[in-house]
Amino acid sequence: MKDTVSVSTQIGEQTLTIETGLLARQAAGAVVVRYGDTMVFSAVTVADPREGIDYFPLQVEYREKYYAGGRFPGGYFKREARPSEKEILTARLTDRPIRPLFPDGYRNDVQVNNTLFSTDAVIDPDFLSVVAASAALHISEIPFMGPIAAVRVGRVDGEFVINPTNEQREKGDLDLLYSGTSERFLMMEGGADEIPEEDFLAAMKFGHDFVVKIIELQAELRSKLGLPVKEIVDGDPCDMSLLDAARSIGAEKLSEILLIKGKIERQTAVSELKDSLKEELAAQFPDMTPEDFRAMFDVFEIETVRNNVLNNGKRPDGRAFDQVRSLAAQVGIIPRAHGSAVFARGETQSLGVVTLGTMTDAQELDALTGGPSEKKFMLHYNFPPYSVGEVGRLGSTGRREIGHGALAERALLPVIPEDYNYTIRVVSEITDSNGSSSMASICVGTLALMDAGVPIKTPVAGISCGLFTSPDMEKQVMITDILGTEDHCGDMDFKVGGTRKGITGFQVDLKIRGLTWDIVEQALERTRVARHEILD
């Protein structure tokens, strides 16, 4: 295009081009990423911090325009409306690898708006959304500690394929979306047909080589624009004088409270300490606002949990680092359902319900970017507020619920016989939650499917492991089967579903800026051992 600056490199069978300068000139950064005839546009904007904000308000959106494929939207109004499930899932996988790469204490509103401009219906553009977001952030002056990149890795006839076509994905036994920095692992998501852990690790390393090439391309683009190297420094996560005062008053007491085994009892004791601490600090700091205290106490609680794990060797519920919580299960719970089960792991519990239908009950897909036009197996995940003992609004399905359902669905799909002549809907109702509810959905889904008489090839189980690291990364503690508190206070949520033979579904969320390969390998082995324990 005219009036643009662009850079290109060969990635697999296609040329990947990133260009900027023509569109969205008032945005903080804007790029178009092209791969073949597929184009994804990204514009990023930033605003000053809002008063009272004590978190990082990052918003990532992804939309697919029907004109991208030369089609009209359906419906009476003939225009795009609310985002589809696929658009929501793409926005989520774009968000996860970029979120950890902003400085601590950064509170500016940042919005990433990604749009599919063109699709050749040959490849899925989701990995391009990650590349476009990173490139737009990298050429802006927003303090983003990138660039990063993402690729899709498939395996067809035993050979790894970079950015496989939709047809190759159908034939292959691996569908991995991998994201990383130039040196470290950042994110993975996807499904596989019982792939062994060693092959899975090799697939990620295969993809990483191409990630590095795309990262170098983004650095070249910023250099071509004549922009200097960014210098980014972490800020304070809260008012440090408040935190120091809180430590001197209640560090020992909070440490003891956070080792109470029961979730409700622990939360009650924390709330009582929080109220008394707020009263004492208000006398010392008369200008302290509710937001100041809330931000400080969150940091105080997180650092105390981390200290208990890293320095005292103690988890909140007293388990060993590699110990799975107690397991319980029942089947045949609901008399008129085709299949039902309850699965509990510690204080996390899911009710799974299976409904069987005819082939006409299959879900139709718009397939704008190619791929299947219908879905005969679906898993829906619901997370009501009572599952965590709270009062909350019951509205439309949230992004998190859609994401967790998709993860559990991917993990179970490979064991559904391809010639099974029924449409299957599994619903996972989370009735109690204290960490790893998506993995509980995989387990309860297996039980409910068997109760419904679906001839699955083999049982599937899911487990998550977490990670705590010291600021200098010298101390590292990996834990199996994480609690909600450990998820909130830790650095990693490494979720893997699979059978005895291998991996079927996976997803990773990080709060730190990447993992080394030895940690990834250790996490895969941890989840394998725990998965086999659950299957036993």
C-alpha positions as CSV (number, residue, x, y, z in Angstrom):
1,M,0.0,0.0,0.0
2,K,1.0,3.6,-0.5
3,D,2.2,5.8,2.4
4,T,3.2,2.7,4.5
5,V,6.3,1.3,6.1
6,S,6.4,-2.5,5.9
7,V,8.6,-5.5,6.7
8,S,8.3,-9.1,5.5
9,T,9.7,-12.5,6.1
10,Q,8.9,-16.1,5.0
11,I,7.1,-18.2,7.6
12,G,6.3,-21.7,6.3
13,E,4.5,-21.6,2.9
14,Q,3.6,-18.0,3.0
15,T,5.1,-14.5,3.4
16,L,4.2,-12.6,6.5
17,T,4.1,-8.8,6.1
18,I,3.6,-6.2,8.8
19,E,2.9,-2.6,7.6
20,T,1.9,0.6,9.2
21,G,1.2,4.2,8.2
22,L,-1.9,4.2,6.2
23,L,-4.7,3.5,8.7
24,A,-5.7,4.7,12.1
25,R,-3.1,7.5,12.3
26,Q,-4.6,8.9,15.5
27,A,-4.2,5.7,17.4
28,A,-1.1,5.2,19.6
29,G,-0.1,2.4,17.2
30,A,-1.7,0.6,14.3
31,V,-0.6,-2.1,11.9
32,V,-1.9,-4.5,9.3
33,V,-0.5,-8.1,9.4
34,R,-0.9,-10.1,6.2
35,Y,-0.3,-13.8,5.7
36,G,-1.3,-14.9,2.2
37,D,-4.7,-13.3,1.6
38,T,-5.6,-13.1,5.3
39,M,-5.2,-9.7,6.9
40,V,-5.7,-8.7,10.5
41,F,-5.7,-5.0,11.5
42,S,-4.8,-3.9,15.1
43,A,-5.1,-0.4,16.6
44,V,-4.0,0.3,20.2
45,T,-5.0,3.4,22.2
46,V,-4.1,4.6,25.7
47,A,-5.7,7.0,28.2
48,D,-4.7,8.5,31.5
49,P,-5.4,6.5,34.6
50,R,-9.0,6.9,36.0
51,E,-9.3,8.1,39.6
52,G,-9.5,5.2,42.0
53,I,-8.2,2.5,39.7
54,D,-6.0,0.0,41.5
55,Y,-5.6,-2.5,38.7
56,F,-4.4,-2.5,35.1
57,P,-7.5,-2.0,32.8
58,L,-6.4,-3.7,29.6
59,Q,-9.2,-4.4,27.1
60,V,-8.6,-6.6,24.1
61,E,-11.2,-7.0,21.4
62,Y,-11.3,-9.0,18.2
63,R,-13.9,-8.9,15.5
64,E,-14.4,-10.7,12.2
65,K,-16.1,-8.6,9.5
66,Y,-18.2,-10.5,7.0
67,Y,-16.8,-8.4,4.1
68,A,-13.5,-10.1,4.9
69,G,-14.8,-13.2,3.1
70,G,-17.1,-11.4,0.6
71,R,-20.2,-12.3,2.5
72,F,-23.3,-10.6,4.0
73,P,-24.0,-11.0,7.8
74,G,-27.2,-13.0,8.5
75,G,-30.2,-11.7,10.3
76,Y,-32.7,-9.0,9.6
77,F,-30.3,-6.0,10.1
78,K,-27.5,-7.4,7.9
79,R,-24.7,-6.1,10.1
80,E,-22.3,-7.6,12.6
81,A,-23.7,-7.6,16.1
82,R,-22.4,-9.1,19.4
83,P,-19.1,-11.1,19.1
84,S,-19.3,-14.8,18.3
85,E,-17.8,-17.5,20.5
86,K,-14.9,-17.7,18.1
87,E,-14.2,-14.0,18.3
88,I,-14.3,-14.1,22.1
89,L,-11.9,-17.0,22.2
90,T,-9.5,-15.2,19.8
91,A,-9.7,-12.1,22.0
92,R,-8.8,-14.1,25.1
93,L,-5.9,-15.8,23.5
94,T,-4.6,-12.4,22.3
95,D,-5.0,-11.0,25.8
96,R,-3.2,-13.7,27.7
97,P,0.4,-13.4,26.3
98,I,0.5,-9.6,26.2
99,R,-1.0,-9.0,29.7
100,P,2.1,-10.0,31.8
101,L,4.3,-7.7,29.7
102,F,3.2,-4.3,31.1
103,P,5.2,-2.8,34.0
104,D,4.1,-3.3,37.6
105,G,2.0,-0.4,38.8
106,Y,0.8,0.7,35.3
107,R,-2.8,1.8,35.6
108,N,-3.5,3.5,32.3
109,D,-6.4,2.3,30.2
110,V,-5.1,0.4,27.2
111,Q,-7.4,-0.9,24.5
112,V,-6.4,-3.3,21.7
113,N,-8.9,-3.3,18.8
114,N,-8.2,-6.1,16.3
115,T,-10.3,-6.7,13.2
116,L,-10.2,-9.3,10.5
117,F,-10.1,-7.4,7.2
118,S,-9.6,-10.3,4.8
119,T,-9.7,-14.1,5.0
120,D,-8.7,-16.7,2.4
121,A,-10.6,-19.3,4.4
122,V,-7.5,-21.5,4.2
123,I,-6.0,-20.6,7.6
124,D,-7.4,-19.5,11.0
125,P,-6.3,-15.9,11.6
126,D,-6.2,-16.2,15.4
127,F,-2.4,-16.4,15.7
128,L,-2.1,-13.3,13.5
129,S,-4.3,-11.4,16.1
130,V,-1.5,-12.0,18.6
131,V,1.2,-10.8,16.2
132,A,-0.8,-7.7,15.2
133,A,-1.5,-6.7,18.8
134,S,2.2,-7.1,19.7
135,A,3.4,-5.1,16.6
136,A,0.9,-2.3,17.2
137,L,2.0,-2.1,20.9
138,H,5.7,-2.3,20.0
139,I,5.6,0.7,17.6
140,S,3.6,2.8,20.0
141,E,5.1,4.5,23.1
142,I,2.9,2.4,25.4
143,P,5.2,0.7,27.9
144,F,4.9,-2.8,26.5
145,M,7.8,-5.2,27.2
146,G,7.6,-7.0,23.9
147,P,7.6,-7.7,21.2
148,I,6.1,-11.2,21.2
149,A,4.7,-13.5,18.5
150,A,2.5,-16.5,18.0
151,V,2.3,-19.3,15.5
152,R,0.1,-22.4,15.0
153,V,1.8,-25.8,15.0
154,G,0.2,-28.9,13.6
155,R,1.4,-32.5,13.0
156,V,0.5,-34.4,9.9
157,D,1.8,-37.9,9.2
158,G,4.3,-37.5,12.0
159,E,5.8,-34.2,10.7
160,F,5.4,-30.8,12.3
161,V,3.7,-28.1,10.1
162,I,3.9,-24.4,10.8
163,N,0.6,-22.5,10.4
164,P,-1.2,-25.5,8.9
165,T,-4.2,-25.0,6.6
166,N,-7.7,-25.9,7.9
167,E,-7.5,-29.1,5.8
168,Q,-4.2,-30.1,7.4
169,R,-5.6,-29.4,10.8
170,E,-8.4,-31.9,10.1
171,K,-5.9,-34.5,9.1
172,G,-3.4,-33.9,11.9
173,D,-3.2,-35.1,15.5
174,L,-2.0,-31.7,17.0
175,D,-3.5,-28.2,16.9
176,L,-1.2,-26.0,19.0
177,L,-1.2,-22.2,19.2
178,Y,2.1,-21.2,20.7
179,S,3.3,-17.8,21.8
180,G,6.6,-16.7,23.2
181,T,9.2,-13.9,23.6
182,S,12.5,-14.2,21.8
183,E,13.9,-16.3,24.7
184,R,10.9,-17.8,26.6
185,F,7.6,-19.6,26.5
186,L,4.6,-17.4,27.1
187,M,1.4,-19.2,26.2
188,M,0.0,-22.3,24.7
189,E,-3.6,-23.3,23.8
190,G,-5.2,-26.0,21.7
191,G,-6.0,-29.7,21.4
192,A,-4.3,-32.9,20.4
193,D,-5.1,-36.6,19.8
194,E,-3.4,-38.2,22.8
195,I,0.0,-36.8,21.9
196,P,2.9,-37.8,24.2
197,E,4.5,-35.1,26.4
198,E,7.9,-35.4,24.7
199,D,6.4,-34.8,21.3
200,F,4.3,-31.9,22.6
201,L,7.4,-30.2,24.0
202,A,9.2,-30.8,20.7
203,A,6.3,-29.1,18.9
204,M,6.5,-26.0,21.0
205,K,10.3,-25.7,20.4
206,F,9.7,-26.2,16.7
207,G,7.2,-23.3,16.8
208,H,9.5,-21.1,18.9
209,D,12.1,-20.8,16.1
210,F,9.4,-19.1,13.9
211,V,8.3,-17.0,16.8
212,V,11.8,-15.5,17.0
213,K,11.7,-14.6,13.3
214,I,8.5,-12.7,13.7
215,I,9.8,-10.9,16.8
216,E,12.9,-9.8,14.8
217,L,10.5,-8.5,12.1
218,Q,8.7,-6.3,14.6
219,A,12.0,-4.9,15.9
220,E,13.0,-4.2,12.3
221,L,9.7,-2.3,11.8
222,R,10.3,-0.1,14.8
223,S,13.8,0.6,13.7
224,K,12.6,1.5,10.1
225,L,10.2,4.0,11.7
226,G,13.2,5.7,13.4
227,L,12.0,5.0,16.9
228,P,14.4,4.5,19.7
229,V,14.6,1.4,21.9
230,K,12.0,1.6,24.7
231,E,13.3,2.0,28.2
232,I,10.6,0.6,30.6
233,V,10.9,0.4,34.4
234,D,8.5,-1.3,36.8
235,G,6.6,0.9,39.2
236,D,5.4,0.3,42.7
237,P,2.3,-2.0,42.8
238,C,0.9,0.0,45.7
239,D,1.7,2.7,48.3
240,M,4.9,1.2,49.8
241,S,4.6,3.3,53.0
242,L,1.2,1.7,53.6
243,L,2.5,-1.7,52.8
244,D,5.5,-1.3,55.2
245,A,3.1,-0.2,58.0
246,A,0.8,-3.2,57.3
247,R,3.8,-5.6,57.5
248,S,4.9,-4.3,60.8
249,I,1.4,-4.6,62.3
250,G,0.0,-7.8,60.8
251,A,2.6,-9.8,58.8
252,E,2.8,-12.7,61.3
253,K,-0.9,-12.8,61.9
254,L,-1.8,-12.8,58.2
255,S,0.8,-15.6,57.6
256,E,-1.0,-17.8,60.2
257,I,-4.4,-17.0,58.8
258,L,-3.5,-17.9,55.3
259,L,-2.6,-21.4,56.5
260,I,-6.1,-22.2,57.6
261,K,-7.2,-25.2,55.5
262,G,-10.9,-24.4,54.9
263,K,-11.6,-21.8,52.3
264,I,-14.6,-20.1,54.0
265,E,-12.9,-20.1,57.4
266,R,-9.7,-18.7,55.9
267,Q,-11.6,-15.9,54.0
268,T,-13.6,-15.0,57.2
269,A,-10.4,-14.7,59.2
270,V,-8.7,-12.6,56.5
271,S,-11.7,-10.3,56.4
272,E,-11.6,-9.7,60.1
273,L,-7.9,-8.9,60.0
274,K,-8.4,-6.7,57.0
275,D,-11.1,-4.6,58.9
276,S,-8.9,-4.2,62.0
277,L,-5.8,-3.3,59.9
278,K,-7.8,-0.7,58.0
279,E,-8.8,0.9,61.2
280,E,-5.3,1.1,62.5
281,L,-3.8,2.4,59.3
282,A,-6.5,5.0,58.9
283,A,-5.3,6.5,62.2
284,Q,-1.7,6.6,60.9
285,F,-2.5,7.7,57.4
286,P,-5.5,10.0,57.4
287,D,-5.3,10.7,53.7
288,M,-5.6,6.9,52.8
289,T,-8.4,6.2,50.4
290,P,-10.4,3.0,50.2
291,E,-8.7,2.3,46.8
292,D,-5.2,2.8,48.4
293,F,-6.0,0.3,51.1
294,R,-7.5,-2.2,48.8
295,A,-4.5,-2.1,46.4
296,M,-2.1,-2.4,49.3
297,F,-3.9,-5.3,51.0
298,D,-4.0,-7.3,47.8
299,V,-0.2,-7.0,47.5
300,F,0.2,-7.8,51.2
301,E,-1.9,-11.0,50.9
302,I,-0.2,-12.1,47.7
303,E,3.3,-11.6,49.1
304,T,2.4,-13.5,52.3
305,V,1.1,-16.5,50.4
306,R,4.2,-16.5,48.3
307,N,6.4,-16.2,51.3
308,N,4.6,-19.2,53.0
309,V,5.2,-21.3,49.9
310,L,8.7,-20.2,48.9
311,N,10.4,-19.7,52.3
312,N,8.3,-21.8,54.7
313,G,7.4,-24.6,52.4
314,K,3.7,-24.4,53.3
315,R,0.6,-24.3,51.0
316,P,-2.6,-22.7,52.3
317,D,-4.3,-26.1,52.8
318,G,-1.2,-27.9,54.1
319,R,-0.8,-30.3,51.2
320,A,2.6,-31.4,49.8
321,F,3.7,-29.6,46.7
322,D,2.9,-32.6,44.4
323,Q,-0.3,-33.7,46.2
324,V,-3.7,-33.9,44.5
325,R,-6.7,-33.0,46.7
326,S,-9.2,-35.7,47.8
327,L,-11.4,-37.0,45.0
328,A,-15.1,-38.0,45.0
329,A,-17.6,-38.9,42.3
330,Q,-21.1,-40.1,41.7
331,V,-23.1,-40.9,38.5
332,G,-26.8,-41.1,37.6
333,I,-27.7,-38.0,39.6
334,I,-30.5,-36.6,37.5
335,P,-33.2,-39.1,36.6
336,R,-34.5,-37.7,33.3
337,A,-31.1,-36.7,31.8
338,H,-29.4,-39.0,29.4
339,G,-26.3,-39.0,31.5
340,S,-25.2,-37.2,34.7
341,A,-22.4,-37.1,37.2
342,V,-20.9,-35.2,40.1
343,F,-17.1,-34.8,40.4
344,A,-15.3,-33.2,43.3
345,R,-11.7,-32.4,43.9
346,G,-11.3,-30.9,47.3
347,E,-13.6,-27.9,47.5
348,T,-14.1,-27.7,43.7
349,Q,-17.2,-29.6,42.5
350,S,-19.0,-29.9,39.1
351,L,-22.3,-31.3,38.1
352,G,-22.1,-32.7,34.6
353,V,-25.1,-33.4,32.5
354,V,-25.2,-35.0,29.0
355,T,-28.0,-34.6,26.4
356,L,-28.1,-36.7,23.2
357,G,-29.8,-35.5,20.1
358,T,-30.1,-36.3,16.4
359,M,-27.8,-35.0,13.7
360,T,-30.2,-32.2,13.1
361,D,-29.3,-30.8,16.5
362,A,-25.7,-30.1,15.5
363,Q,-24.6,-26.5,15.9
364,E,-24.2,-24.7,12.6
365,L,-21.0,-22.6,12.3
366,D,-20.6,-19.6,10.0
367,A,-17.1,-20.9,9.0
368,L,-16.1,-17.4,7.7
369,T,-12.4,-18.3,8.0
370,G,-12.9,-21.9,6.8
371,G,-12.9,-25.1,8.9
372,P,-15.9,-27.2,9.9
373,S,-19.4,-25.9,9.1
374,E,-21.1,-27.7,12.0
375,K,-20.3,-29.0,15.5
376,K,-21.8,-32.3,16.8
377,F,-20.1,-32.3,20.2
378,M,-20.2,-29.3,22.5
379,L,-19.5,-28.6,26.1
380,H,-20.9,-25.6,28.0
381,Y,-19.5,-24.4,31.3
382,N,-21.5,-22.3,33.8
383,F,-20.0,-20.6,36.8
384,P,-22.8,-19.2,39.0
385,P,-22.0,-16.8,41.9
386,Y,-23.2,-19.3,44.5
387,S,-20.2,-21.6,43.6
388,V,-18.0,-19.2,45.5
389,G,-20.5,-18.2,48.2
390,E,-21.3,-14.8,46.6
391,V,-24.2,-12.8,45.5
392,G,-23.9,-11.8,41.8
393,R,-25.8,-10.9,38.7
394,L,-26.9,-13.7,36.4
395,G,-26.6,-12.4,32.9
396,S,-25.3,-13.6,29.5
397,T,-22.5,-16.1,29.3
398,G,-19.2,-14.5,30.3
399,R,-15.9,-14.6,28.4
400,R,-14.3,-16.8,31.1
401,E,-17.2,-19.3,30.9
402,I,-16.9,-19.5,27.1
403,G,-13.1,-20.0,27.4
404,H,-13.3,-22.7,30.1
405,G,-16.0,-24.6,28.2
406,A,-13.9,-24.5,25.0
407,L,-10.9,-25.9,26.9
408,A,-12.8,-28.8,28.4
409,E,-14.5,-29.4,25.0
410,R,-11.2,-29.7,23.2
411,A,-9.9,-32.1,25.8
412,L,-12.9,-34.5,25.4
413,L,-13.4,-34.3,21.7
414,P,-10.6,-36.7,20.7
415,V,-12.3,-39.6,22.6
416,I,-15.7,-39.2,20.9
417,P,-16.0,-41.8,18.1
418,E,-16.1,-40.1,14.7
419,D,-18.9,-42.4,13.5
420,Y,-21.1,-41.8,16.5
421,N,-24.5,-40.8,15.1
422,Y,-25.7,-38.5,17.8
423,T,-25.2,-34.9,18.6
424,I,-23.8,-34.5,22.2
425,R,-24.2,-31.6,24.6
426,V,-22.3,-31.7,27.9
427,V,-23.1,-29.0,30.5
428,S,-20.7,-28.5,33.4
429,E,-22.4,-26.7,36.3
430,I,-19.8,-25.5,38.7
431,T,-21.5,-25.9,42.1
432,D,-18.5,-25.3,44.3
433,S,-15.2,-23.6,43.3
434,N,-11.8,-23.4,44.8
435,G,-9.5,-23.6,41.8
436,S,-9.2,-25.7,38.6
437,S,-12.9,-25.8,37.8
438,S,-12.2,-26.2,34.1
439,M,-10.2,-29.3,34.8
440,A,-13.1,-30.6,37.0
441,S,-15.3,-30.1,33.9
442,I,-13.1,-32.5,31.9
443,C,-13.4,-35.1,34.7
444,V,-17.1,-34.8,35.2
445,G,-17.6,-34.7,31.4
446,T,-16.0,-38.1,31.1
447,L,-18.1,-39.6,33.9
448,A,-21.4,-38.1,32.5
449,L,-20.6,-39.3,29.0
450,M,-20.0,-42.9,30.2
451,D,-23.2,-42.7,32.3
452,A,-25.1,-41.7,29.1
453,G,-23.7,-44.8,27.3
454,V,-21.5,-42.8,24.9
455,P,-18.8,-45.3,23.8
456,I,-15.8,-43.0,24.4
457,K,-12.5,-44.4,23.4
458,T,-10.9,-44.0,26.8
459,P,-11.4,-41.8,29.9
460,V,-10.0,-38.3,30.1
461,A,-8.9,-36.3,33.2
462,G,-7.6,-32.8,33.6
463,I,-5.3,-31.2,36.2
464,S,-3.5,-27.9,36.7
465,C,-0.2,-27.0,38.2
466,G,1.1,-23.7,39.5
467,L,4.4,-21.9,40.1
468,F,5.8,-19.6,42.7
469,T,9.1,-17.8,42.0
470,S,11.2,-15.3,43.8
471,P,11.8,-11.9,42.2
472,D,15.3,-12.9,41.1
473,M,14.0,-16.3,39.9
474,E,16.5,-18.1,42.1
475,K,13.8,-19.8,44.0
476,Q,11.1,-21.8,42.1
477,V,8.4,-24.0,43.6
478,M,6.0,-25.9,41.4
479,I,2.7,-27.1,42.9
480,T,0.1,-29.6,41.7
481,D,-3.7,-29.0,41.7
482,I,-3.8,-25.3,42.6
483,L,-6.4,-23.7,44.9
484,G,-8.1,-20.4,44.0
485,T,-5.8,-18.6,46.4
486,E,-2.7,-20.2,44.8
487,D,-4.0,-19.2,41.3
488,H,-4.5,-15.6,42.4
489,C,-1.2,-15.3,44.3
490,G,1.0,-17.5,42.1
491,D,2.7,-17.0,38.7
492,M,1.2,-19.8,36.5
493,D,-1.9,-21.8,35.8
494,F,-0.7,-24.7,33.6
495,K,-3.8,-26.7,32.6
496,V,-3.5,-30.0,30.8
497,G,-6.2,-32.6,30.0
498,G,-5.5,-36.0,28.6
499,T,-5.7,-39.8,28.7
500,R,-3.1,-42.4,29.9
501,K,-1.7,-42.3,26.4
502,G,-1.2,-38.6,26.0
503,I,-2.4,-35.0,25.9
504,T,-5.8,-33.9,24.5
505,G,-6.3,-30.3,25.6
506,F,-4.2,-27.6,27.1
507,Q,-4.0,-23.9,28.1
508,V,-1.5,-21.8,30.1
509,D,-2.0,-18.5,31.9
510,L,1.1,-16.6,33.2
511,K,1.6,-13.6,35.4
512,I,5.4,-13.6,34.9
513,R,7.2,-12.7,31.7
514,G,7.8,-16.2,30.4
515,L,9.0,-19.6,31.4
516,T,12.3,-21.4,30.7
517,W,12.0,-24.8,28.9
518,D,13.0,-26.7,31.9
519,I,10.0,-25.4,33.8
520,V,7.7,-26.2,30.9
521,E,9.1,-29.8,30.8
522,Q,8.7,-30.1,34.6
523,A,5.1,-28.9,34.4
524,L,4.2,-31.4,31.7
525,E,5.6,-34.2,33.8
526,R,3.8,-33.0,36.9
527,T,0.4,-32.9,35.1
528,R,1.1,-36.3,33.6
529,V,1.7,-37.9,36.9
530,A,-1.3,-36.2,38.5
531,R,-3.6,-37.0,35.6
532,H,-2.7,-40.7,35.8
533,E,-3.5,-40.6,39.6
534,I,-7.0,-39.2,38.8
535,L,-7.6,-41.8,36.1
536,D,-6.6,-44.6,38.5
